[in-house]
Amino acid sequence: MAKKHYIIPIFVPHKGCPFDCVFCNQKKITGCEEEITKDQVNQQIIDYMATIQSAEDKHVEIAFFGGSFTGIEQKKQQELLEIAYKWKTKGMVNDIRISTRPDYINEAIVEFLQKYGVSIVELGVQSMDKEVLKKSNRGHSPKDVIKAVEVLRKFNVKIGLQMMVGLPFDTLEKAEYTAKEIIKLKPNFVRIYPTLVIKGTYLEKMYEEGEYHPLSVEEAVHISKQLLLQFTKHNIPVIRIGLQPTENILLGREVVAGPFHSAFRQLVESKVFKEVLDDVFFIHKIRNIQWVKLMVHEKNISSIVGHKKENIDFIKEKYKIQKISIVRNNDLKLNQLQIFYGENKVLYTKK
């Protein structure tokens, strides 16, 4: 059985970054307006630890999100990391993670981070297209990404790369190019974020003046689906697709426009399963049947069914199936689907 993964999030909003990326307002995204102190960090860890089960088969991680951690004054970095490292040296925390910019990583910085137990570094890549980076005022180049990854790998640090879709001058082709370049770098995991128009950003001004047109939910889902398939094909875990809904990140509050959906990842995965179902039913000529039973792992049930039963209704109509029932079978792997129809049975395993 896999270990249960617990993440203790510490938000350091818009610290250490001199660039105003057109899409960025970390204070709005995180809900944090004030500078965080070491006492607050320690108390947050204590509070989270109180909610974590005492089982031995767990993996606990302290993650510093927001801003560009390695751009903060080093004394402040040390102050915050010392608190996290104290918990790690006690054996109560397995990993310490920070997020930063690709151009804020070098050998001296990584040596400093490792001194305080940092074992995972996430880089805000966003795009590997020069024009997209320039129009987004990122302030770094694709070469900075490659160089940063090389340094982190030299020190055996786990690497996470974040990319965005729908930035100014971005296209499906450019997003797929970014994914291909990220795949070449062989990160331990990636995140995919559709661009949202957040209040208080330059992107909001561009949107209001008609200079920027955000992706629709449907467009963002389609692009993200293509990227998910590529990363999955190369065995690179995609640990998040879309911003996590919070009290602030909701349409009509801090999100002015853009492809926001509270279950964005499910929409993406549902599209993947819709294609899978279509292929399997077509290849095996499963049609004009009264009853079909789909057996899947419970974690995939919602994605198989689809948003508002979209997938099931699509298959029923296209292949003239009168009834489709979904049955949970946790002995199946997450990439497996078993189909029973009449006297026949099909076990499909997605590669």
ZADO-1210 file (C-alpha; in nm, 4 decimals, padded with zeros to 6 digits):
<atoms>
<atom x="00.0000" y="00.0000" z="00.0000" code="MET" pos="1"/>
<atom x="00.1323" y="00.3451" z="-00.0936" code="ALA" pos="2"/>
<atom x="00.2227" y="00.5850" z="00.1834" code="LYS" pos="3"/>
<atom x="-00.0288" y="00.8588" z="00.2578" code="LYS" pos="4"/>
<atom x="00.1210" y="01.1914" z="00.1537" code="HIS" pos="5"/>
<atom x="00.0684" y="01.4959" z="00.3746" code="TYR" pos="6"/>
<atom x="00.1727" y="01.8457" z="00.2650" code="ILE" pos="7"/>
<atom x="00.2084" y="02.1310" z="00.5133" code="ILE" pos="8"/>
<atom x="00.1799" y="02.4471" z="00.2986" code="PRO" pos="9"/>
<atom x="00.3577" y="02.7652" z="00.4013" code="ILE" pos="10"/>
<atom x="00.2726" y="03.0647" z="00.1809" code="PHE" pos="11"/>
<atom x="00.5356" y="03.3331" z="00.1258" code="VAL" pos="12"/>
<atom x="00.3460" y="03.5784" z="-00.0982" code="PRO" pos="13"/>
<atom x="00.5367" y="03.7713" z="-00.3638" code="HIS" pos="14"/>
<atom x="00.8588" y="03.7656" z="-00.1675" code="LYS" pos="15"/>
<atom x="01.1956" y="03.7737" z="-00.3374" code="GLY" pos="16"/>
<atom x="01.0748" y="03.8556" z="-00.6878" code="CYS" pos="17"/>
<atom x="01.1510" y="04.1933" z="-00.8527" code="PRO" pos="18"/>
<atom x="00.9506" y="04.1059" z="-01.1640" code="PHE" pos="19"/>
<atom x="00.5831" y="04.1814" z="-01.2075" code="ASP" pos="20"/>
<atom x="00.4753" y="03.9002" z="-01.4356" code="CYS" pos="21"/>
<atom x="00.1592" y="04.0073" z="-01.6155" code="VAL" pos="22"/>
<atom x="-00.0451" y="03.7256" z="-01.4597" code="PHE" pos="23"/>
<atom x="00.0875" y="03.7413" z="-01.1056" code="CYS" pos="24"/>
<atom x="-00.0619" y="03.8674" z="-00.7833" code="ASN" pos="25"/>
<atom x="00.0545" y="03.6206" z="-00.5207" code="GLN" pos="26"/>
<atom x="-00.1218" y="03.8054" z="-00.2397" code="LYS" pos="27"/>
<atom x="-00.4555" y="03.7554" z="-00.4126" code="LYS" pos="28"/>
<atom x="-00.3826" y="03.3946" z="-00.5063" code="ILE" pos="29"/>
<atom x="-00.2680" y="03.2862" z="-00.1612" code="THR" pos="30"/>
<atom x="-00.4875" y="03.5163" z="00.0454" code="GLY" pos="31"/>
<atom x="-00.1755" y="03.6298" z="00.2321" code="CYS" pos="32"/>
<atom x="-00.1158" y="04.0026" z="00.2556" code="GLU" pos="33"/>
<atom x="00.1406" y="04.0230" z="00.5358" code="GLU" pos="34"/>
<atom x="00.4967" y="03.8994" z="00.5692" code="GLU" pos="35"/>
<atom x="00.5195" y="03.5644" z="00.7424" code="ILE" pos="36"/>
<atom x="00.7350" y="03.5164" z="01.0547" code="THR" pos="37"/>
<atom x="00.9220" y="03.2141" z="01.1864" code="LYS" pos="38"/>
<atom x="00.6811" y="03.1902" z="01.4798" code="ASP" pos="39"/>
<atom x="00.3870" y="03.1786" z="01.2395" code="GLN" pos="40"/>
<atom x="00.5609" y="02.9074" z="01.0368" code="VAL" pos="41"/>
<atom x="00.6225" y="02.6996" z="01.3482" code="ASN" pos="42"/>
<atom x="00.2626" y="02.7404" z="01.4645" code="GLN" pos="43"/>
<atom x="00.1279" y="02.6406" z="01.1226" code="GLN" pos="44"/>
<atom x="00.3390" y="02.3254" z="01.1305" code="ILE" pos="45"/>
<atom x="00.2177" y="02.2461" z="01.4832" code="ILE" pos="46"/>
<atom x="-00.1444" y="02.2940" z="01.3757" code="ASP" pos="47"/>
<atom x="-00.1053" y="02.0699" z="01.0698" code="TYR" pos="48"/>
<atom x="00.0849" y="01.8050" z="01.2639" code="MET" pos="49"/>
<atom x="-00.2096" y="01.7806" z="01.5019" code="ALA" pos="50"/>
<atom x="-00.4311" y="01.6733" z="01.2124" code="THR" pos="51"/>
<atom x="-00.1914" y="01.4150" z="01.0673" code="ILE" pos="52"/>
<atom x="-00.2578" y="01.0538" z="01.1507" code="GLN" pos="53"/>
<atom x="-00.0008" y="00.8725" z="01.3607" code="SER" pos="54"/>
<atom x="00.0325" y="00.5824" z="01.1164" code="ALA" pos="55"/>
<atom x="00.3880" y="00.4857" z="01.0250" code="GLU" pos="56"/>
<atom x="00.3148" y="00.4573" z="00.6522" code="ASP" pos="57"/>
<atom x="00.2985" y="00.8323" z="00.5911" code="LYS" pos="58"/>
<atom x="00.5110" y="01.0856" z="00.4083" code="HIS" pos="59"/>
<atom x="00.5121" y="01.4415" z="00.5432" code="VAL" pos="60"/>
<atom x="00.6367" y="01.7392" z="00.3473" code="GLU" pos="61"/>
<atom x="00.6733" y="02.1069" z="00.4373" code="ILE" pos="62"/>
<atom x="00.6288" y="02.3177" z="00.1230" code="ALA" pos="63"/>
<atom x="00.7035" y="02.6885" z="00.0886" code="PHE" pos="64"/>
<atom x="00.4733" y="02.8198" z="-00.1850" code="PHE" pos="65"/>
<atom x="00.4438" y="03.1570" z="-00.3547" code="GLY" pos="66"/>
<atom x="00.6964" y="03.4207" z="-00.4544" code="GLY" pos="67"/>
<atom x="01.0530" y="03.3262" z="-00.5388" code="SER" pos="68"/>
<atom x="01.1964" y="03.1761" z="-00.2247" code="PHE" pos="69"/>
<atom x="01.5638" y="03.1943" z="-00.3208" code="THR" pos="70"/>
<atom x="01.5256" y="03.5626" z="-00.4058" code="GLY" pos="71"/>
<atom x="01.4391" y="03.6479" z="-00.0471" code="ILE" pos="72"/>
<atom x="01.7150" y="03.7946" z="00.1683" code="GLU" pos="73"/>
<atom x="01.9208" y="03.4928" z="00.2725" code="GLN" pos="74"/>
<atom x="01.8869" y="03.5755" z="00.6407" code="LYS" pos="75"/>
<atom x="01.5080" y="03.5500" z="00.6036" code="LYS" pos="76"/>
<atom x="01.5404" y="03.2250" z="00.4090" code="GLN" pos="77"/>
<atom x="01.7541" y="03.0834" z="00.6884" code="GLN" pos="78"/>
<atom x="01.5062" y="03.1976" z="00.9521" code="GLU" pos="79"/>
<atom x="01.2160" y="03.0178" z="00.7814" code="LEU" pos="80"/>
<atom x="01.4118" y="02.7074" z="00.6799" code="LEU" pos="81"/>
<atom x="01.5563" y="02.6551" z="01.0275" code="GLU" pos="82"/>
<atom x="01.2039" y="02.6035" z="01.1606" code="ILE" pos="83"/>
<atom x="01.1219" y="02.3456" z="00.8917" code="ALA" pos="84"/>
<atom x="01.4602" y="02.1755" z="00.9309" code="TYR" pos="85"/>
<atom x="01.4040" y="02.1381" z="01.3052" code="LYS" pos="86"/>
<atom x="01.0985" y="01.9234" z="01.2321" code="TRP" pos="87"/>
<atom x="01.2896" y="01.7251" z="00.9703" code="LYS" pos="88"/>
<atom x="01.5792" y="01.6480" z="01.2024" code="THR" pos="89"/>
<atom x="01.3266" y="01.5169" z="01.4564" code="LYS" pos="90"/>
<atom x="01.2188" y="01.2631" z="01.1951" code="GLY" pos="91"/>
<atom x="00.8669" y="01.4073" z="01.1761" code="MET" pos="92"/>
<atom x="00.9066" y="01.5493" z="00.8249" code="VAL" pos="93"/>
<atom x="01.0441" y="01.3693" z="00.5193" code="ASN" pos="94"/>
<atom x="01.0883" y="01.6514" z="00.2688" code="ASP" pos="95"/>
<atom x="01.1201" y="02.0288" z="00.2570" code="ILE" pos="96"/>
<atom x="01.0166" y="02.1929" z="-00.0683" code="ARG" pos="97"/>
<atom x="01.0600" y="02.5450" z="-00.2017" code="ILE" pos="98"/>
<atom x="00.9393" y="02.7193" z="-00.5178" code="SER" pos="99"/>
<atom x="01.1477" y="02.9692" z="-00.7090" code="THR" pos="100"/>
<atom x="01.2457" y="03.1129" z="-01.0460" code="ARG" pos="101"/>
<atom x="01.4835" y="02.9316" z="-01.2857" code="PRO" pos="102"/>
<atom x="01.7237" y="03.2282" z="-01.2854" code="ASP" pos="103"/>
<atom x="01.7419" y="03.2238" z="-00.9042" code="TYR" pos="104"/>
<atom x="01.9241" y="02.8911" z="-00.8870" code="ILE" pos="105"/>
<atom x="02.2981" y="02.8307" z="-00.8865" code="ASN" pos="106"/>
<atom x="02.5388" y="02.5963" z="-00.7074" code="GLU" pos="107"/>
<atom x="02.5916" y="02.8249" z="-00.4071" code="ALA" pos="108"/>
<atom x="02.2170" y="02.8659" z="-00.3607" code="ILE" pos="109"/>
<atom x="02.1524" y="02.4901" z="-00.3773" code="VAL" pos="110"/>
<atom x="02.4351" y="02.4196" z="-00.1306" code="GLU" pos="111"/>
<atom x="02.2688" y="02.6660" z="00.1088" code="PHE" pos="112"/>
<atom x="01.9264" y="02.5065" z="00.0620" code="LEU" pos="113"/>
<atom x="02.0582" y="02.1568" z="00.1254" code="GLN" pos="114"/>
<atom x="02.2237" y="02.2756" z="00.4447" code="LYS" pos="115"/>
<atom x="01.8712" y="02.3278" z="00.5786" code="TYR" pos="116"/>
<atom x="01.7224" y="02.0077" z="00.4472" code="GLY" pos="117"/>
<atom x="01.5598" y="02.1273" z="00.1230" code="VAL" pos="118"/>
<atom x="01.5136" y="01.8209" z="-00.0959" code="SER" pos="119"/>
<atom x="01.2600" y="01.9370" z="-00.3562" code="ILE" pos="120"/>
<atom x="01.2757" y="02.2507" z="-00.5708" code="VAL" pos="121"/>
<atom x="00.9958" y="02.3606" z="-00.8022" code="GLU" pos="122"/>
<atom x="01.0769" y="02.5993" z="-01.0847" code="LEU" pos="123"/>
<atom x="00.8233" y="02.8333" z="-01.2405" code="GLY" pos="124"/>
<atom x="00.9052" y="02.7600" z="-01.6041" code="VAL" pos="125"/>
<atom x="00.5664" y="02.8740" z="-01.7413" code="GLN" pos="126"/>
<atom x="00.6814" y="02.8499" z="-02.1044" code="SER" pos="127"/>
<atom x="00.9847" y="02.7529" z="-02.3089" code="MET" pos="128"/>
<atom x="00.8849" y="02.9918" z="-02.5871" code="ASP" pos="129"/>
<atom x="01.0903" y="03.3128" z="-02.5896" code="LYS" pos="130"/>
<atom x="00.8079" y="03.5348" z="-02.7164" code="GLU" pos="131"/>
<atom x="00.5602" y="03.4080" z="-02.4550" code="VAL" pos="132"/>
<atom x="00.8128" y="03.4658" z="-02.1772" code="LEU" pos="133"/>
<atom x="00.8862" y="03.8171" z="-02.3016" code="LYS" pos="134"/>
<atom x="00.5202" y="03.9156" z="-02.3412" code="LYS" pos="135"/>
<atom x="00.4514" y="03.7788" z="-01.9915" code="SER" pos="136"/>
<atom x="00.7398" y="03.9840" z="-01.8444" code="ASN" pos="137"/>
<atom x="00.8937" y="03.6721" z="-01.6905" code="ARG" pos="138"/>
<atom x="01.2475" y="03.8098" z="-01.6931" code="GLY" pos="139"/>
<atom x="01.4136" y="03.4759" z="-01.7635" code="HIS" pos="140"/>
<atom x="01.4917" y="03.2684" z="-02.0713" code="SER" pos="141"/>
<atom x="01.4526" y="02.9001" z="-02.1672" code="PRO" pos="142"/>
<atom x="01.8292" y="02.8662" z="-02.1218" code="LYS" pos="143"/>
<atom x="01.7891" y="02.9672" z="-01.7565" code="ASP" pos="144"/>
<atom x="01.5502" y="02.6745" z="-01.7104" code="VAL" pos="145"/>
<atom x="01.7930" y="02.4253" z="-01.8619" code="ILE" pos="146"/>
<atom x="02.0824" y="02.5584" z="-01.6558" code="LYS" pos="147"/>
<atom x="01.8822" y="02.5494" z="-01.3309" code="ALA" pos="148"/>
<atom x="01.7750" y="02.1887" z="-01.3905" code="VAL" pos="149"/>
<atom x="02.1357" y="02.0867" z="-01.4567" code="GLU" pos="150"/>
<atom x="02.2463" y="02.2417" z="-01.1265" code="VAL" pos="151"/>
<atom x="01.9649" y="02.0807" z="-00.9264" code="LEU" pos="152"/>
<atom x="02.0301" y="01.7400" z="-01.0797" code="ARG" pos="153"/>
<atom x="02.3998" y="01.7706" z="-00.9919" code="LYS" pos="154"/>
<atom x="02.2965" y="01.7974" z="-00.6254" code="PHE" pos="155"/>
<atom x="02.0378" y="01.5148" z="-00.6514" code="ASN" pos="156"/>
<atom x="01.7499" y="01.7470" z="-00.5689" code="VAL" pos="157"/>
<atom x="01.4016" y="01.6369" z="-00.6763" code="LYS" pos="158"/>
<atom x="01.2817" y="01.8681" z="-00.9517" code="ILE" pos="159"/>
<atom x="00.9314" y="01.9959" z="-01.0187" code="GLY" pos="160"/>
<atom x="00.8549" y="02.2120" z="-01.3216" code="LEU" pos="161"/>
<atom x="00.5469" y="02.4314" z="-01.3510" code="GLN" pos="162"/>
<atom x="00.4047" y="02.5403" z="-01.6858" code="MET" pos="163"/>
<atom x="00.1139" y="02.7644" z="-01.7822" code="MET" pos="164"/>
<atom x="-00.1181" y="02.7564" z="-02.0807" code="VAL" pos="165"/>
<atom x="-00.2995" y="03.0541" z="-02.2279" code="GLY" pos="166"/>
<atom x="-00.0401" y="03.3217" z="-02.1536" code="LEU" pos="167"/>
<atom x="-00.0174" y="03.6209" z="-02.3910" code="PRO" pos="168"/>
<atom x="00.0865" y="03.5025" z="-02.7407" code="PHE" pos="169"/>
<atom x="00.0641" y="03.1381" z="-02.6308" code="ASP" pos="170"/>
<atom x="-00.0876" y="02.8755" z="-02.8627" code="THR" pos="171"/>
<atom x="-00.1547" y="02.5026" z="-02.8522" code="LEU" pos="172"/>
<atom x="00.1576" y="02.4488" z="-03.0604" code="GLU" pos="173"/>
<atom x="00.3714" y="02.6563" z="-02.8220" code="LYS" pos="174"/>
<atom x="00.2263" y="02.4762" z="-02.5202" code="ALA" pos="175"/>
<atom x="00.3061" y="02.1397" z="-02.6775" code="GLU" pos="176"/>
<atom x="00.6576" y="02.2649" z="-02.7565" code="TYR" pos="177"/>
<atom x="00.7015" y="02.3641" z="-02.3913" code="THR" pos="178"/>
<atom x="00.5852" y="02.0189" z="-02.2822" code="ALA" pos="179"/>
<atom x="00.8346" y="01.8527" z="-02.5176" code="LYS" pos="180"/>
<atom x="01.1200" y="02.0664" z="-02.3829" code="GLU" pos="181"/>
<atom x="01.0162" y="01.9886" z="-02.0249" code="ILE" pos="182"/>
<atom x="01.0036" y="01.6169" z="-02.1043" code="ILE" pos="183"/>
<atom x="01.3645" y="01.6390" z="-02.2304" code="LYS" pos="184"/>
<atom x="01.4644" y="01.7733" z="-01.8874" code="LEU" pos="185"/>
<atom x="01.3139" y="01.4661" z="-01.7150" code="LYS" pos="186"/>
<atom x="01.1694" y="01.6341" z="-01.4044" code="PRO" pos="187"/>
<atom x="01.0323" y="01.4285" z="-01.1150" code="ASN" pos="188"/>
<atom x="00.6910" y="01.5891" z="-01.1591" code="PHE" pos="189"/>
<atom x="00.5116" y="01.8766" z="-01.3299" code="VAL" pos="190"/>
<atom x="00.2158" y="02.1084" z="-01.2731" code="ARG" pos="191"/>
<atom x="-00.0085" y="02.2567" z="-01.5417" code="ILE" pos="192"/>
<atom x="-00.1812" y="02.5876" z="-01.4721" code="TYR" pos="193"/>
<atom x="-00.4311" y="02.7513" z="-01.7111" code="PRO" pos="194"/>
<atom x="-00.3827" y="03.1284" z="-01.7059" code="THR" pos="195"/>
<atom x="-00.6443" y="03.3198" z="-01.5066" code="LEU" pos="196"/>
<atom x="-00.6979" y="03.6958" z="-01.5073" code="VAL" pos="197"/>
<atom x="-00.6474" y="03.7965" z="-01.1425" code="ILE" pos="198"/>
<atom x="-00.7424" y="04.1345" z="-00.9973" code="LYS" pos="199"/>
<atom x="-00.4549" y="04.3757" z="-00.9536" code="GLY" pos="200"/>
<atom x="-00.2413" y="04.2303" z="-01.2351" code="THR" pos="201"/>
<atom x="-00.1251" y="04.3845" z="-01.5610" code="TYR" pos="202"/>
<atom x="-00.3101" y="04.1022" z="-01.7351" code="LEU" pos="203"/>
<atom x="-00.6338" y="04.2469" z="-01.5980" code="GLU" pos="204"/>
<atom x="-00.5500" y="04.5778" z="-01.7674" code="LYS" pos="205"/>
<atom x="-00.4710" y="04.3966" z="-02.0934" code="MET" pos="206"/>
<atom x="-00.7998" y="04.2083" z="-02.0685" code="TYR" pos="207"/>
<atom x="-01.0039" y="04.5222" z="-02.0005" code="GLU" pos="208"/>
<atom x="-00.8413" y="04.7000" z="-02.2951" code="GLU" pos="209"/>
<atom x="-00.9033" y="04.4084" z="-02.5296" code="GLY" pos="210"/>
<atom x="-00.5330" y="04.3237" z="-02.5672" code="GLU" pos="211"/>
<atom x="-00.5676" y="03.9804" z="-02.4081" code="TYR" pos="212"/>
<atom x="-00.8306" y="03.7142" z="-02.4625" code="HIS" pos="213"/>
<atom x="-00.8259" y="03.4306" z="-02.2058" code="PRO" pos="214"/>
<atom x="-00.8890" y="03.0708" z="-02.2995" code="LEU" pos="215"/>
<atom x="-01.2361" y="02.9338" z="-02.2519" code="SER" pos="216"/>
<atom x="-01.2759" y="02.6409" z="-02.0148" code="VAL" pos="217"/>
<atom x="-01.3202" y="02.4114" z="-02.3153" code="GLU" pos="218"/>
<atom x="-01.0024" y="02.5384" z="-02.4834" code="GLU" pos="219"/>
<atom x="-00.7980" y="02.5103" z="-02.1645" code="ALA" pos="220"/>
<atom x="-00.9283" y="02.1577" z="-02.1018" code="VAL" pos="221"/>
<atom x="-00.8367" y="02.0504" z="-02.4549" code="HIS" pos="222"/>
<atom x="-00.4827" y="02.1878" z="-02.4332" code="ILE" pos="223"/>
<atom x="-00.4281" y="02.0495" z="-02.0828" code="SER" pos="224"/>
<atom x="-00.5535" y="01.7093" z="-02.1976" code="LYS" pos="225"/>
<atom x="-00.2949" y="01.7020" z="-02.4773" code="GLN" pos="226"/>
<atom x="-00.0193" y="01.7922" z="-02.2313" code="LEU" pos="227"/>
<atom x="-00.1344" y="01.5375" z="-01.9729" code="LEU" pos="228"/>
<atom x="-00.1220" y="01.2619" z="-02.2340" code="LEU" pos="229"/>
<atom x="00.2321" y="01.3616" z="-02.3338" code="GLN" pos="230"/>
<atom x="00.3645" y="01.3719" z="-01.9789" code="PHE" pos="231"/>
<atom x="00.1908" y="01.0448" z="-01.8900" code="THR" pos="232"/>
<atom x="00.3357" y="00.8779" z="-02.1983" code="LYS" pos="233"/>
<atom x="00.6843" y="00.9670" z="-02.0704" code="HIS" pos="234"/>
<atom x="00.6092" y="00.8573" z="-01.7113" code="ASN" pos="235"/>
<atom x="00.6248" y="01.2096" z="-01.5689" code="ILE" pos="236"/>
<atom x="00.3630" y="01.2559" z="-01.2944" code="PRO" pos="237"/>
<atom x="00.1344" y="01.5584" z="-01.3297" code="VAL" pos="238"/>
<atom x="00.0605" y="01.6396" z="-00.9662" code="ILE" pos="239"/>
<atom x="-00.1768" y="01.9301" z="-01.0341" code="ARG" pos="240"/>
<atom x="-00.3820" y="02.0674" z="-01.3206" code="ILE" pos="241"/>
<atom x="-00.5422" y="02.4040" z="-01.2459" code="GLY" pos="242"/>
<atom x="-00.5340" y="02.6268" z="-00.9403" code="LEU" pos="243"/>
<atom x="-00.6834" y="02.4826" z="-00.6260" code="GLN" pos="244"/>
<atom x="-01.0096" y="02.6580" z="-00.5368" code="PRO" pos="245"/>
<atom x="-00.9821" y="02.8771" z="-00.2278" code="THR" pos="246"/>
<atom x="-01.1960" y="03.1454" z="-00.0740" code="GLU" pos="247"/>
<atom x="-01.0120" y="03.4005" z="-00.2890" code="ASN" pos="248"/>
<atom x="-00.9691" y="03.2099" z="-00.6125" code="ILE" pos="249"/>
<atom x="-01.3267" y="03.2096" z="-00.7337" code="LEU" pos="250"/>
<atom x="-01.4856" y="03.3741" z="-01.0343" code="LEU" pos="251"/>
<atom x="-01.6419" y="03.7040" z="-00.9357" code="GLY" pos="252"/>
<atom x="-01.4046" y="03.7505" z="-00.6435" code="ARG" pos="253"/>
<atom x="-01.0359" y="03.7699" z="-00.7320" code="GLU" pos="254"/>
<atom x="-01.0640" y="03.5913" z="-01.0676" code="VAL" pos="255"/>
<atom x="-01.1803" y="03.8433" z="-01.3272" code="VAL" pos="256"/>
<atom x="-01.1848" y="03.6048" z="-01.6236" code="ALA" pos="257"/>
<atom x="-01.0311" y="03.2893" z="-01.7594" code="GLY" pos="258"/>
<atom x="-01.0825" y="02.9130" z="-01.7557" code="PRO" pos="259"/>
<atom x="-01.1516" y="02.8650" z="-01.3849" code="PHE" pos="260"/>
<atom x="-01.3400" y="02.5550" z="-01.2739" code="HIS" pos="261"/>
<atom x="-01.3483" y="02.4067" z="-00.9246" code="SER" pos="262"/>
<atom x="-01.2884" y="02.0582" z="-01.0677" code="ALA" pos="263"/>
<atom x="-01.0649" y="02.1473" z="-01.3602" code="PHE" pos="264"/>
<atom x="-00.8475" y="01.8364" z="-01.3399" code="ARG" pos="265"/>
<atom x="-01.1530" y="01.6127" z="-01.3437" code="GLN" pos="266"/>
<atom x="-01.2710" y="01.7854" z="-01.6609" code="LEU" pos="267"/>
<atom x="-00.9340" y="01.7126" z="-01.8219" code="VAL" pos="268"/>
<atom x="-00.9207" y="01.3502" z="-01.7099" code="GLU" pos="269"/>
<atom x="-01.2824" y="01.2997" z="-01.8185" code="SER" pos="270"/>
<atom x="-01.1860" y="01.4055" z="-02.1704" code="LYS" pos="271"/>
<atom x="-00.9056" y="01.1496" z="-02.1668" code="VAL" pos="272"/>
<atom x="-01.1423" y="00.8727" z="-02.0568" code="PHE" pos="273"/>
<atom x="-01.3989" y="00.9780" z="-02.3171" code="LYS" pos="274"/>
<atom x="-01.1410" y="00.9122" z="-02.5882" code="GLU" pos="275"/>
<atom x="-01.0442" y="00.5825" z="-02.4243" code="VAL" pos="276"/>
<atom x="-01.4055" y="00.4636" z="-02.4107" code="LEU" pos="277"/>
<atom x="-01.4658" y="00.5708" z="-02.7694" code="ASP" pos="278"/>
<atom x="-01.1578" y="00.3821" z="-02.8906" code="ASP" pos="279"/>
<atom x="-01.2379" y="00.0628" z="-02.6984" code="VAL" pos="280"/>
<atom x="-01.6035" y="00.0519" z="-02.8022" code="PHE" pos="281"/>
<atom x="-01.5068" y="00.1176" z="-03.1653" code="PHE" pos="282"/>
<atom x="-01.2202" y="-00.1349" z="-03.1817" code="ILE" pos="283"/>
<atom x="-01.4205" y="-00.4146" z="-03.0154" code="HIS" pos="284"/>
<atom x="-01.7394" y="-00.3284" z="-03.2043" code="LYS" pos="285"/>
<atom x="-01.9425" y="-00.2930" z="-02.8869" code="ILE" pos="286"/>
<atom x="-02.2717" y="-00.1551" z="-03.0159" code="ARG" pos="287"/>
<atom x="-02.6458" y="-00.2160" z="-03.0248" code="ASN" pos="288"/>
<atom x="-02.6380" y="-00.3857" z="-02.6847" code="ILE" pos="289"/>
<atom x="-02.8916" y="-00.3646" z="-02.4052" code="GLN" pos="290"/>
<atom x="-02.6472" y="-00.3596" z="-02.1125" code="TRP" pos="291"/>
<atom x="-02.2754" y="-00.2925" z="-02.0622" code="VAL" pos="292"/>
<atom x="-02.0843" y="-00.3026" z="-01.7342" code="LYS" pos="293"/>
<atom x="-01.7708" y="-00.0916" z="-01.6842" code="LEU" pos="294"/>
<atom x="-01.5400" y="-00.1970" z="-01.4033" code="MET" pos="295"/>
<atom x="-01.2778" y="00.0565" z="-01.2831" code="VAL" pos="296"/>
<atom x="-01.0801" y="00.1640" z="-00.9797" code="HIS" pos="297"/>
<atom x="-01.2908" y="00.3848" z="-00.7541" code="GLU" pos="298"/>
<atom x="-01.0574" y="00.6828" z="-00.8086" code="LYS" pos="299"/>
<atom x="-01.1528" y="00.6836" z="-01.1766" code="ASN" pos="300"/>
<atom x="-01.5303" y="00.6560" z="-01.1447" code="ILE" pos="301"/>
<atom x="-01.6000" y="01.0307" z="-01.1698" code="SER" pos="302"/>
<atom x="-01.3697" y="01.0693" z="-01.4685" code="SER" pos="303"/>
<atom x="-01.5227" y="00.7691" z="-01.6458" code="ILE" pos="304"/>
<atom x="-01.8743" y="00.9033" z="-01.5956" code="VAL" pos="305"/>
<atom x="-01.7712" y="01.2528" z="-01.7059" code="GLY" pos="306"/>
<atom x="-01.8982" y="01.5962" z="-01.6127" code="HIS" pos="307"/>
<atom x="-02.2797" y="01.5798" z="-01.5878" code="LYS" pos="308"/>
<atom x="-02.2600" y="01.2186" z="-01.7202" code="LYS" pos="309"/>
<atom x="-02.1192" y="01.3494" z="-02.0475" code="GLU" pos="310"/>
<atom x="-01.9077" y="01.0405" z="-02.1228" code="ASN" pos="311"/>
<atom x="-02.1769" y="00.7850" z="-02.0452" code="ILE" pos="312"/>
<atom x="-02.4394" y="00.9734" z="-02.2452" code="ASP" pos="313"/>
<atom x="-02.1961" y="01.0070" z="-02.5374" code="PHE" pos="314"/>
<atom x="-02.1208" y="00.6336" z="-02.5490" code="ILE" pos="315"/>
<atom x="-02.4855" y="00.5335" z="-02.5054" code="LYS" pos="316"/>
<atom x="-02.5961" y="00.7537" z="-02.7913" code="GLU" pos="317"/>
<atom x="-02.3093" y="00.6819" z="-03.0327" code="LYS" pos="318"/>
<atom x="-02.3034" y="00.3048" z="-02.9840" code="TYR" pos="319"/>
<atom x="-02.6733" y="00.2512" z="-02.9131" code="LYS" pos="320"/>
<atom x="-02.6269" y="00.1106" z="-02.5628" code="ILE" pos="321"/>
<atom x="-02.9443" y="00.1074" z="-02.3546" code="GLN" pos="322"/>
<atom x="-02.7807" y="00.0848" z="-02.0103" code="LYS" pos="323"/>
<atom x="-02.4265" y="00.1344" z="-01.8791" code="ILE" pos="324"/>
<atom x="-02.3446" y="00.0527" z="-01.5181" code="SER" pos="325"/>
<atom x="-02.0231" y="00.1446" z="-01.3358" code="ILE" pos="326"/>
<atom x="-01.8751" y="-00.1012" z="-01.0853" code="VAL" pos="327"/>
<atom x="-01.5869" y="-00.0314" z="-00.8478" code="ARG" pos="328"/>
<atom x="-01.2955" y="-00.2753" z="-00.8533" code="ASN" pos="329"/>
<atom x="-00.9888" y="-00.1567" z="-00.6642" code="ASN" pos="330"/>
<atom x="-00.7935" y="-00.4633" z="-00.7748" code="ASP" pos="331"/>
<atom x="-00.7652" y="-00.2924" z="-01.1124" code="LEU" pos="332"/>
<atom x="-00.4852" y="-00.0440" z="-01.1705" code="LYS" pos="333"/>
<atom x="-00.5607" y="00.3231" z="-01.2327" code="LEU" pos="334"/>
<atom x="-00.4839" y="00.2797" z="-01.6045" code="ASN" pos="335"/>
<atom x="-00.7070" y="-00.0261" z="-01.6448" code="GLN" pos="336"/>
<atom x="-01.0678" y="-00.0603" z="-01.7557" code="LEU" pos="337"/>
<atom x="-01.2684" y="-00.3824" z="-01.7700" code="GLN" pos="338"/>
<atom x="-01.5770" y="-00.4022" z="-01.9932" code="ILE" pos="339"/>
<atom x="-01.8416" y="-00.6744" z="-01.9762" code="PHE" pos="340"/>
<atom x="-02.0998" y="-00.7029" z="-02.2540" code="TYR" pos="341"/>
<atom x="-02.3097" y="-01.0113" z="-02.3222" code="GLY" pos="342"/>
<atom x="-02.0796" y="-01.3123" z="-02.2916" code="GLU" pos="343"/>
<atom x="-01.7715" y="-01.1045" z="-02.3670" code="ASN" pos="344"/>
<atom x="-01.5123" y="-00.9341" z="-02.1498" code="LYS" pos="345"/>
<atom x="-01.2426" y="-00.6821" z="-02.2418" code="VAL" pos="346"/>
<atom x="-00.9556" y="-00.5688" z="-02.0178" code="LEU" pos="347"/>
<atom x="-00.8065" y="-00.2475" z="-02.1491" code="TYR" pos="348"/>
<atom x="-00.4769" y="-00.1172" z="-02.0114" code="THR" pos="349"/>
<atom x="-00.3750" y="00.2332" z="-02.1139" code="LYS" pos="350"/>
<atom x="-00.0034" y="00.2714" z="-02.1820" code="LYS" pos="351"/>
</atoms>
